[in-house]
Amino acid sequence: MNDVPAPPEEVEEGESLPTREKIIHAALEVFADKGLHGATVVEIAKVAGITGGALYRYFDSKEEIFRAVVDDHTSTIQALDMVRELMPELEPKTALKFIARGMFLFVYSDWDFIRMVIGESVKNPEAASPFLDKVLNPSRDFVRECVELWREKGLLREGVDPVLATSAFMGMMGYLLVEKDIFKYAELEDVELTDLLDKYVAMFLEGIIE
């Protein structure tokens, strides 16, 4: 089955999305509700409005579909590679705003996606590893590279450890997600997300920049 190429991504008359995208969108909904273990290919096909046979023209297994859902949410994080060569010229605030807004506006903003990866990370870390490899690790690596560069340039306070500083920043972003979108603290509901992220970045930098 792996030797058979997927058909071209064409939108047929009356369809709003190419079939492959319909499968990915349907899978996200099913995975978020039932997890990878509880989901079935038949159910994903039903939600996508296609037959199981049509689904297998694009994917060989639900694990492959899961990886495709993660891949669908990595385009913004992949954009980090485009700015790495600009890092020496980037101001610390600009660099961290870029990663913070990228994480929230294009990854964390899809609540079904977050439900899916958090659920699988707890129940089945190996299945959720694509999210770690393609989303969280690139983000973490980018922040660490920034902090190490600032240390080399003499911008950091004495004793700041790039690894710990990176964990602190990623932790701030993660807990902001918990407060704002899971617990929905009233104090944060009326605050514009971009303003909130900018304030978090500013507070973080006050702790590490000389």
Secondary structure, 3 states (H helix, E strand, C coil): CCCCCCCCCCCCCCCCCCHHHHHHHHHHHHHHHHHHHHCCHHHHHHHHCCCHHHHCCCCCCHHHHHHHHHHCCCHHHHCHHHHHHHHHHCCHHHHHHHHHHHHHHHHHCCHHHHHHHHHHHHHCCCCCHHHHHHHHHHHHHHHHHHHHHHHHCCCECCCCCHHHHHHHHHHHHHHHHHHHHHCCCHHHHCCCHHHHHHHHHHHHHHHHEC
